[in-house]
Amino acid sequence: IDDALRERERAVERVVQLTPRLTYNAGTILCDGTPMHNYAVDKLIELIDARLPCKPLINFLDKLIRNPSFRVVENLYEFLEYGKVPLTQEGNFVAYKAIRANWTDIHSGRFDNSIGASPRVARNQVDEDPDRTCSNGLHVCSFSYLPHFNHSNGHVVAVEVSPEDVVAIPRDYNNTKM
């Protein structure tokens, strides 16, 4: 019993300071000392309590709290889980993008999506209204949304996205597009 108790104490000690900003204390995740409450936090607590690997989700939350959008912070992880969108060890996620045969985006043809490219749009140029679904910004989706792009002739890339860069998750696509 003493060995089991010591092992549990060591496990808790390992996760108390998750990142410089995130801590775990008695079933609560704190960001800079303030309790956090959202779907991703609940999932992280479940993983910690079950002593399961949780580094990708810790890194995800650490990046997510840098996102200035309350709506994204509250809803992004639910989108990812619903669409079965995987997290990387670094806390980013892997989504999909339909493209043209020349590696540019299917809407404007201006953004290079070739391997190694990092297309960017200034945040103040991206439409954050979740009720306008095909507006300004870069678009990605879960795998289940890809059939909507049948006009792309099967040209699809997997893209790595940082949670701090997400601007909007449209309401009318059932958590499959952003």
Secondary structure, 3 states (H helix, E strand, C coil): CHHHHHHHHHHHHHHHECCCCEEEECCEEEECCEECCCHHHHHHHHHHHCCCCCHHHHHHHHHHCCCCCHHHHHHHHHHHHHCCCCECCCCCEEEEEEECCCCEECCCCCCECCCCCCCCCCHHHCCCCCCCCCCCCCCCECHHHHHHHHHHCCCEEEEEECHHHCCCCCHHHCCCEC
